[in-house]
Amino acid sequence: MSSTPEGLKYTVEHEWISIEGSIYTMGITDYAQAALGDIVYVQLPKIGESVVAGAVCGEVESTKSVSELFAPVSGIVTSINDLLLASPESINSDPYGEGWLVKIEVTSEPSNLLSSGEYAALTA
């Protein structure tokens, strides 16, 4: 059974976000990393790049497949997790901690985010 921490928001594309003011930290969920298997490569947007909610903003490659990352919100990328460039497997071992992907300064409030309970029901 996958973990779905309270206090985060989720998307139907299996990304999570934590919200700190106008900065949203994004990662992929425990459910997604388990489905992907061993993650071997991550392509992330560049700092300063604009991302649009629902649009592809990167990809995660595993030993099984390649999966696109979808921006959960619209905004400007303010930070990327450099750890993942050398150790992408951090997503498998700690998807909600050291496995975070990017931080985005939000330019418009998202409306399609799910609560922990809603996401757990989606993946049940």
CORVENUR-V313390 format. One record per pair of residues at least 12 apart in sequence whose C-alpha atoms are under 8 Angstrom apart, sorted by the first residue. I is the first residue (numbers start at 1). J is the second residue. Records with the same first field share a line. If there is no record, write none. Layout:
I->J ; J
This chain:
2->30 ; 31 ; 34
3->30 ; 31
4->29 ; 30 ; 116 ; 119 ; 120
5->116
6->115 ; 116
7->116
8->115 ; 116
9->113 ; 114 ; 115 ; 116
10->113 ; 114 ; 115 ; 116 ; 119
11->72 ; 112 ; 113 ; 114 ; 119
12->114 ; 119 ; 122
13->70
14->28 ; 29 ; 31 ; 32
15->27 ; 28 ; 29 ; 32 ; 69 ; 70 ; 72
16->28 ; 29 ; 72
17->72
22->105 ; 106
23->103 ; 104 ; 105 ; 106
24->103 ; 104 ; 105 ; 106
25->100 ; 101 ; 102 ; 103 ; 104
26->72 ; 100 ; 101 ; 102 ; 103 ; 104
27->95 ; 96 ; 99 ; 100 ; 101 ; 102
28->91 ; 95 ; 96 ; 100 ; 101
29->95 ; 96
30->92 ; 95 ; 96
31->123
33->91 ; 92 ; 95
34->92
36->62 ; 63 ; 64 ; 65 ; 67
37->62 ; 63 ; 64 ; 92
38->62 ; 63 ; 64 ; 89 ; 92
39->60 ; 61 ; 62 ; 63 ; 88 ; 89 ; 91 ; 92
40->60 ; 61 ; 62 ; 63 ; 88 ; 89
41->60 ; 61 ; 62 ; 84 ; 85 ; 88
42->58 ; 59 ; 60 ; 61 ; 84 ; 85 ; 88
43->58 ; 59 ; 60
44->57 ; 58 ; 59 ; 80 ; 101 ; 102
45->57 ; 58 ; 77 ; 80
46->77 ; 80
47->76 ; 77 ; 78 ; 79 ; 80
48->76 ; 77 ; 78
49->76 ; 77
50->74 ; 75 ; 76 ; 77
51->71 ; 73 ; 74 ; 75 ; 76 ; 77
52->71 ; 72 ; 73 ; 74 ; 75
53->70 ; 71 ; 72 ; 73 ; 74 ; 110
54->70 ; 71 ; 72 ; 73
55->70 ; 71
56->68 ; 69 ; 70 ; 71
57->69 ; 70 ; 71
58->70
72->110 ; 113
73->104 ; 106 ; 108 ; 109 ; 110
74->104 ; 106 ; 107 ; 108 ; 110
75->104 ; 105 ; 106 ; 107 ; 108
76->104 ; 105 ; 106 ; 107
77->102 ; 103 ; 104 ; 105
78->102 ; 103 ; 104 ; 105
79->102 ; 103 ; 104
80->101 ; 102 ; 103
81->99 ; 100 ; 101 ; 102
83->98
84->99 ; 101
